[in-house]
């Protein structure tokens, strides 16, 4: 096994190896002083003198003795340090046995130094984003909408009064740094033959059980699930209040409930009830500390809007010094965004929040043909507001999934966001240099 990987930048062990070596040298000098005092003050004769002579290699030249001690000491020190590290760290890396220990440590230290990214949204889009981002940083906070009122989440909400857990489960699975089988287990959904369990994913039931164990403290139950699943980053609900989503259409019709709104066209406005929804303190702290805030991708009105409709969350995003990026969907969604182009998405987002909410809009540059099997779903056309408008800045990248052209590719999307952040950071450094000159 090569020692070279342990000495590359980023591992963080060279300084401690050097310090340990300095300590050993000092101990060796102390031993040398003790031996010198022993030779000077203690008389050794007879057969014992021969033993001492052999043990101390006095039959060899002085230089040869020194070389032998250096080689033997260095080899023993390196081997012992290697084995000690493996013994101490190995039990904590049992799920990474397929990777060399040095690669696991390098990856974890590299990710720990990554940018602080906050992702706001829900649904499939948010979990797709998280799967890509976690390969670039472990400083991720997913702020998840809790307005889902359909399926298992809706039944648990009606029965137990807890906020929607389905999107939270999906995000936990996306960020979980655990065995793949654990993700499969959390996503397993009971069939119709399972009676009252029918339709419930195991992950939803675990969150509901944790909710009861924590005495109805939903925020703490999600925190504990983060720890149980060894999540790379953290997942937090945007609020612990069971909120409901409502919509007004352009003809004045009102539609109530997320599961109904997502299939509805011509949405003019969406809003939440009750009016006094309390935002998550964890979410507000993460927004304040972020280097980049990513809004989307996901269903525009039913996944992205709910979190930003809470005034304190919206104001925290506006007040943040982080780079704010809106990721537009690759394709329209049948119902709520049917027929929308890029400008329509941005206009709807700003109409519900504030002009200038996003510094950058990231959109897909690689249009693909619409699928005849998905009526109402087509690639988002790249119509953009007039060039005279300075913000937000439009960035086009190929972020479409080649295997599913109506969705983002996690790796491409994460790489594009990191590139946007790096570019913005470089621009800010140049601007600071010009101001200080």
C-alpha positions as CSV (number, residue, x, y, z in Angstrom):
1,X,0.0,0.0,0.0
2,X,1.5,3.3,-1.1
3,X,2.3,6.1,1.3
4,X,2.2,8.8,-1.4
5,X,-1.5,9.4,-1.3
6,X,-1.4,10.3,2.4
7,X,1.1,13.1,1.6
8,X,-0.9,14.9,-1.0
9,X,-2.5,18.3,-0.2
10,X,-5.9,18.1,1.4
11,X,-5.5,15.1,3.6
12,X,-4.4,17.1,6.6
13,X,-2.0,14.6,8.1
14,X,1.4,15.9,7.1
15,X,1.5,18.5,9.8
16,X,0.7,15.9,12.5
17,X,3.2,13.4,11.1
18,X,5.9,16.2,11.2
19,X,4.9,17.1,14.8
20,X,4.9,13.5,15.9
21,X,8.4,13.1,14.3
22,X,9.7,16.1,16.2
23,X,8.4,14.6,19.4
24,X,10.1,11.3,18.7
25,X,13.4,13.1,17.9
26,X,13.2,14.9,21.3
27,X,12.5,11.5,23.0
28,X,15.4,10.0,21.2
29,X,17.7,12.8,22.3
30,X,16.5,12.3,25.9
31,X,17.4,8.6,25.5
32,X,20.8,9.4,24.1
33,X,21.5,11.7,27.1
34,X,20.5,8.9,29.4
35,X,22.7,6.4,27.7
36,X,25.6,8.7,27.7
37,X,25.2,9.3,31.4
38,X,24.9,5.5,32.0
39,X,28.2,4.8,30.1
40,X,30.0,7.6,31.9
41,X,28.8,6.8,35.5
42,X,28.3,3.0,35.5
43,X,31.2,0.6,35.3
44,X,30.3,-2.6,33.3
45,X,32.8,-5.5,33.1
46,X,33.1,-9.2,32.4
47,X,30.6,-11.0,30.2
48,X,28.1,-8.2,30.6
49,X,30.4,-5.9,28.8
50,X,30.3,-8.1,25.7
51,X,26.4,-8.1,25.8
52,X,26.3,-4.3,26.0
53,X,28.8,-4.1,23.2
54,X,26.7,-6.3,20.9
55,X,23.4,-4.6,21.8
56,X,24.8,-1.1,21.2
57,X,26.5,-2.2,17.9
58,X,29.9,-1.1,19.1
59,X,31.5,-3.6,16.7
60,X,30.3,-1.4,13.7
61,X,31.6,2.0,12.5
62,X,29.8,4.9,14.1
63,X,28.2,6.0,10.8
64,X,26.9,2.5,10.1
65,X,25.3,2.4,13.5
66,X,23.5,5.7,12.9
67,X,22.2,4.6,9.5
68,X,20.8,1.3,10.8
69,X,19.0,3.1,13.7
70,X,17.5,5.7,11.3
71,X,16.2,3.1,8.9
72,X,14.9,0.7,11.5
73,X,13.3,3.5,13.5
74,X,11.6,5.1,10.5
75,X,10.2,1.8,9.3
76,X,8.8,0.9,12.7
77,X,7.3,4.4,13.1
78,X,5.7,4.4,9.7
79,X,4.2,0.9,10.1
80,X,2.9,1.5,13.6
81,X,1.3,4.8,12.6
82,X,-0.3,3.2,9.5
83,X,-1.8,0.4,11.6
84,X,-2.9,2.7,14.4
85,X,-4.8,4.9,11.9
86,X,-6.5,1.9,10.3
87,X,-7.5,0.6,13.7
88,X,-8.9,3.9,14.9
89,X,-10.7,5.0,11.8
90,X,-11.7,1.6,10.2
91,X,-14.8,0.9,12.3
92,X,-16.3,4.3,11.3
93,X,-15.8,3.6,7.6
94,X,-17.4,0.1,7.4
95,X,-19.7,1.2,4.6
96,X,-16.8,2.4,2.5
97,X,-14.8,-0.8,2.5
98,X,-14.7,-0.7,-1.3
99,X,-12.6,2.4,-1.3
100,X,-9.1,2.8,0.1
101,X,-9.0,4.5,3.5
102,X,-6.9,7.4,2.3
103,X,-9.5,8.1,-0.5
104,X,-12.4,8.1,2.0
105,X,-10.6,10.5,4.3
106,X,-9.5,12.8,1.4
107,X,-13.1,12.9,0.1
108,X,-14.6,13.7,3.5
109,X,-12.0,16.5,4.2
110,X,-12.5,17.9,0.6
111,X,-16.3,17.9,1.0
112,X,-16.0,19.5,4.5
113,X,-14.2,22.5,2.9
114,X,-16.9,22.9,0.2
115,X,-19.2,26.0,-0.1
116,X,-22.2,26.4,2.2
117,X,-25.1,25.8,-0.1
118,X,-28.8,26.2,0.8
119,X,-31.3,24.5,-1.5
120,X,-35.0,25.6,-1.3
121,X,-37.8,23.6,-2.8
122,X,-39.3,20.1,-2.8
123,X,-40.4,17.2,-4.9
124,X,-38.2,15.3,-7.4
125,X,-36.3,18.4,-8.4
126,X,-34.8,19.1,-5.0
127,X,-33.7,15.5,-4.4
128,X,-32.1,15.4,-7.9
129,X,-30.2,18.6,-7.1
130,X,-29.0,17.2,-3.7
131,X,-27.7,13.9,-5.3
132,X,-25.4,16.0,-7.5
133,X,-24.4,18.6,-4.9
134,X,-23.3,16.1,-2.2
135,X,-20.3,15.1,-4.5
136,X,-19.0,18.7,-4.2
137,X,-19.7,19.7,-0.6
138,X,-21.0,18.3,2.6
139,X,-22.1,21.8,3.7
140,X,-25.6,21.5,2.3
141,X,-28.9,22.5,3.9
142,X,-32.1,21.4,2.1
143,X,-35.0,23.5,3.1
144,X,-38.1,21.5,2.2
145,X,-41.7,22.5,1.6
146,X,-44.3,20.8,3.8
147,X,-47.5,21.5,2.0
148,X,-48.0,18.1,0.3
149,X,-51.6,16.9,1.0
150,X,-51.7,13.8,-1.2
151,X,-50.8,10.1,-0.8
152,X,-49.1,8.9,2.3
153,X,-48.1,12.4,3.5
154,X,-51.7,13.6,3.3
155,X,-53.0,10.5,5.2
156,X,-50.3,10.9,8.0
157,X,-51.0,14.6,8.2
158,X,-54.7,14.1,8.6
159,X,-54.3,11.3,11.1
160,X,-51.4,12.7,13.2
161,X,-51.4,16.4,12.5
162,X,-47.7,16.4,11.4
163,X,-46.4,18.4,8.4
164,X,-45.9,16.6,5.1
165,X,-43.0,14.2,5.3
166,X,-42.7,12.8,1.7
167,X,-40.4,15.4,0.3
168,X,-38.3,15.3,3.5
169,X,-37.9,11.6,3.1
170,X,-36.8,11.9,-0.5
171,X,-34.2,14.5,0.5
172,X,-32.9,12.4,3.4
173,X,-32.4,9.5,1.0
174,X,-30.7,11.7,-1.6
175,X,-28.2,13.0,1.0
176,X,-27.8,9.8,3.1
177,X,-24.2,8.6,3.4
178,X,-25.3,5.1,4.2
179,X,-25.6,1.7,2.6
180,X,-27.7,1.8,-0.7
181,X,-30.0,-0.8,0.8
182,X,-31.0,1.8,3.4
183,X,-32.2,4.1,0.7
184,X,-34.2,1.2,-0.9
185,X,-35.7,0.4,2.5
186,X,-36.8,4.0,3.2
187,X,-38.4,4.3,-0.3
188,X,-40.2,0.9,-0.1
189,X,-43.9,1.5,-0.4
190,X,-46.4,-1.1,1.0
191,X,-48.8,-2.6,-1.5
192,X,-52.6,-2.7,-1.5
193,X,-52.5,-6.1,0.1
194,X,-50.9,-4.7,3.3
195,X,-54.2,-3.2,4.6
196,X,-53.8,0.1,6.6
197,X,-50.1,0.3,5.6
198,X,-51.0,0.3,1.9
199,X,-49.3,3.2,0.1
200,X,-47.1,4.3,2.9
201,X,-43.3,4.3,2.3
202,X,-41.2,3.0,5.2
203,X,-39.4,6.4,5.5
204,X,-42.7,8.2,6.1
205,X,-43.6,5.8,8.8
206,X,-40.2,6.2,10.4
207,X,-40.5,10.0,10.4
208,X,-44.0,9.6,11.9
209,X,-42.6,7.3,14.6
210,X,-39.8,9.7,15.4
211,X,-42.4,12.5,15.6
212,X,-44.3,10.6,18.3
213,X,-41.1,9.6,20.2
214,X,-40.1,13.3,20.3
215,X,-43.4,14.3,21.8
216,X,-44.7,16.1,18.6
217,X,-41.5,18.1,18.1
218,X,-41.3,17.8,14.3
219,X,-38.1,19.9,13.9
220,X,-36.2,17.6,16.4
221,X,-37.6,14.4,14.8
222,X,-36.1,15.5,11.4
223,X,-32.8,16.5,13.1
224,X,-32.6,13.0,14.6
225,X,-33.3,11.3,11.3
226,X,-30.5,13.3,9.8
227,X,-28.2,11.8,12.4
228,X,-29.6,8.3,12.1
229,X,-29.0,8.3,8.3
230,X,-25.6,9.9,8.4
231,X,-26.8,12.6,6.1
232,X,-24.1,14.5,4.1
233,X,-25.3,18.0,5.1
234,X,-28.8,18.4,6.7
235,X,-32.4,18.4,5.7
236,X,-34.8,20.8,7.5
237,X,-38.5,21.6,7.0
238,X,-39.2,25.1,6.0
239,X,-41.7,25.2,8.9
240,X,-43.1,22.9,11.5
241,X,-46.6,24.1,10.9
242,X,-48.9,21.9,8.8
243,X,-49.5,24.4,6.1
244,X,-52.0,24.3,3.2
245,X,-51.5,25.7,-0.3
246,X,-54.2,27.5,-2.2
247,X,-54.4,29.0,-5.7
248,X,-56.4,31.6,-7.6
249,X,-56.8,31.1,-11.3
250,X,-57.0,34.0,-13.9
251,X,-60.8,33.4,-14.1
252,X,-61.2,33.9,-10.4
253,X,-61.6,30.2,-9.5
254,X,-60.0,29.1,-6.3
255,X,-58.3,25.7,-6.0
256,X,-57.3,24.3,-2.6
257,X,-54.6,21.7,-1.8
258,X,-51.2,21.0,-3.4
259,X,-52.4,17.8,-5.0
260,X,-55.2,19.6,-6.9
261,X,-53.1,22.7,-7.8
262,X,-50.4,20.8,-9.5
263,X,-52.8,19.6,-12.2
264,X,-54.4,23.0,-12.7
265,X,-53.6,25.5,-15.5
266,X,-53.8,29.3,-15.6
267,X,-52.6,29.9,-12.1
268,X,-52.5,33.6,-11.2
269,X,-51.5,33.4,-7.5
270,X,-50.8,30.9,-4.8
271,X,-50.9,31.5,-1.0
272,X,-50.6,29.6,2.2
273,X,-52.8,29.1,5.2
274,X,-52.8,29.7,8.1
275,X,-51.5,33.3,8.0
276,X,-49.2,32.9,11.0
277,X,-46.9,30.1,9.7
278,X,-43.7,30.1,11.8
279,X,-40.5,29.5,9.8
280,X,-37.9,27.0,10.9
281,X,-35.1,28.5,13.0
282,X,-32.7,26.0,11.4
283,X,-33.7,27.2,7.9
284,X,-33.2,30.9,8.7
285,X,-29.8,30.2,10.2
286,X,-28.7,28.3,7.2
287,X,-29.8,31.1,4.8
288,X,-27.9,33.7,6.8
289,X,-24.7,31.6,6.7
290,X,-24.9,30.5,3.0
291,X,-22.4,31.1,0.2
292,X,-25.0,30.2,-2.4
293,X,-28.8,29.8,-2.2
294,X,-30.3,27.6,-4.9
295,X,-34.0,28.0,-5.6
296,X,-35.4,25.0,-7.6
297,X,-35.5,23.0,-9.7
298,X,-39.0,21.6,-9.1
299,X,-42.7,22.3,-9.6
300,X,-42.9,26.1,-9.7
301,X,-46.1,26.7,-7.8
302,X,-46.3,23.6,-5.6
303,X,-42.7,22.8,-4.6
304,X,-40.7,26.1,-4.9
305,X,-43.2,28.7,-4.0
306,X,-44.5,27.3,-0.6
307,X,-41.2,27.9,1.2
308,X,-40.7,31.4,-0.3
309,X,-44.3,32.4,0.6
310,X,-43.4,32.5,4.3
311,X,-42.4,36.2,4.7
312,X,-39.5,35.6,7.0
313,X,-38.0,33.1,4.7
314,X,-38.4,35.4,1.7
315,X,-36.9,38.3,3.6
316,X,-34.0,36.2,4.8
317,X,-33.2,35.2,1.2
318,X,-33.4,38.9,0.0
319,X,-31.1,40.0,2.9
320,X,-28.5,37.3,2.4
321,X,-25.1,38.2,1.0
322,X,-25.0,34.7,-0.7
323,X,-25.2,34.2,-4.5
324,X,-28.9,33.5,-5.2
325,X,-29.5,31.2,-8.2
326,X,-32.9,30.2,-9.6
327,X,-32.7,26.9,-11.5
328,X,-35.4,26.8,-14.1
329,X,-37.0,23.4,-15.0
330,X,-35.8,21.6,-18.1
331,X,-39.4,21.0,-19.2
332,X,-42.8,22.4,-18.5
333,X,-45.1,20.5,-16.2
334,X,-48.5,19.4,-17.3
335,X,-51.0,21.5,-15.5
336,X,-49.4,24.2,-13.4
337,X,-46.7,25.4,-15.9
338,X,-48.1,24.0,-19.2
339,X,-47.1,26.4,-22.0
340,X,-44.6,28.4,-19.8
341,X,-41.3,29.7,-21.2
342,X,-38.3,30.8,-19.3
343,X,-39.5,34.4,-18.9
344,X,-42.9,33.1,-17.6
345,X,-41.1,31.1,-14.9
346,X,-39.0,34.0,-13.7
347,X,-42.0,36.4,-13.8
348,X,-44.2,34.1,-11.7
349,X,-41.4,33.6,-9.2
350,X,-40.8,37.4,-8.8
351,X,-44.5,38.2,-8.8
352,X,-44.9,36.0,-5.7
353,X,-41.7,37.1,-3.9
354,X,-39.8,40.2,-5.0
355,X,-38.1,41.6,-8.1
356,X,-34.4,40.7,-7.9
357,X,-34.9,37.7,-5.7
358,X,-32.4,35.8,-7.9
359,X,-29.0,37.1,-9.0
360,X,-28.6,34.4,-11.6
361,X,-31.0,32.2,-13.6
362,X,-29.6,28.9,-14.7
363,X,-31.4,27.3,-17.6
364,X,-30.9,24.3,-19.9
365,X,-29.2,25.1,-23.2
366,X,-29.7,21.7,-24.8
367,X,-33.3,21.6,-26.0
368,X,-34.6,18.1,-26.8
369,X,-37.8,17.2,-28.7
370,X,-41.0,16.9,-26.7
371,X,-42.2,13.4,-26.0
372,X,-45.5,12.5,-27.7
373,X,-46.2,10.3,-24.7
374,X,-46.3,13.3,-22.4
375,X,-48.9,15.8,-23.7
376,X,-48.5,19.3,-22.2
377,X,-44.8,18.6,-21.4
378,X,-42.2,20.2,-23.6
379,X,-38.7,21.7,-23.2
380,X,-38.8,25.2,-21.7
381,X,-38.4,27.7,-24.5
382,X,-35.6,30.2,-23.8
383,X,-37.5,33.5,-24.1
384,X,-35.8,36.1,-21.9
385,X,-36.8,39.5,-20.6
386,X,-35.3,42.6,-22.5
387,X,-31.6,42.9,-22.4
388,X,-31.9,46.3,-20.8
389,X,-32.7,44.6,-17.5
390,X,-29.4,44.0,-15.6
391,X,-30.7,41.4,-13.2
392,X,-31.0,38.5,-13.0
393,X,-28.1,37.3,-15.2
394,X,-28.9,34.4,-17.5
395,X,-26.6,31.4,-17.6
396,X,-27.2,28.6,-20.1
397,X,-25.6,25.1,-19.6
398,X,-26.3,21.6,-20.8
399,X,-27.9,20.2,-17.7
400,X,-30.5,17.8,-19.2
401,X,-30.5,14.1,-18.3
402,X,-29.8,12.2,-21.5
403,X,-31.8,9.2,-20.2
404,X,-34.8,11.3,-19.1
405,X,-34.9,14.5,-21.1
406,X,-37.7,16.1,-19.0
407,X,-35.4,16.2,-15.9
408,X,-32.0,17.5,-14.8
409,X,-28.9,15.4,-14.7
410,X,-27.7,15.6,-11.1
411,X,-24.0,15.6,-12.0
412,X,-24.3,18.2,-14.8
413,X,-26.5,20.4,-12.6
414,X,-24.2,20.4,-9.7
415,X,-21.2,21.1,-11.9
416,X,-23.0,24.0,-13.5
417,X,-23.8,25.5,-10.1
418,X,-20.3,25.2,-8.8
419,X,-19.1,26.9,-12.0
420,X,-21.5,29.7,-11.5
421,X,-20.4,30.2,-7.9
422,X,-16.7,30.1,-8.9
423,X,-17.4,32.7,-11.6
424,X,-19.3,34.9,-9.3
425,X,-16.6,34.6,-6.6
426,X,-13.9,35.6,-9.1
427,X,-16.0,38.6,-10.3
428,X,-16.5,39.8,-6.7
429,X,-12.8,39.5,-6.0
430,X,-12.0,41.6,-9.1
431,X,-14.6,44.2,-8.1
432,X,-13.1,44.4,-4.5
433,X,-9.6,44.8,-6.0
434,X,-10.9,47.7,-8.3
435,X,-12.6,49.4,-5.4
436,X,-9.5,49.2,-3.1
437,X,-7.1,50.3,-5.9
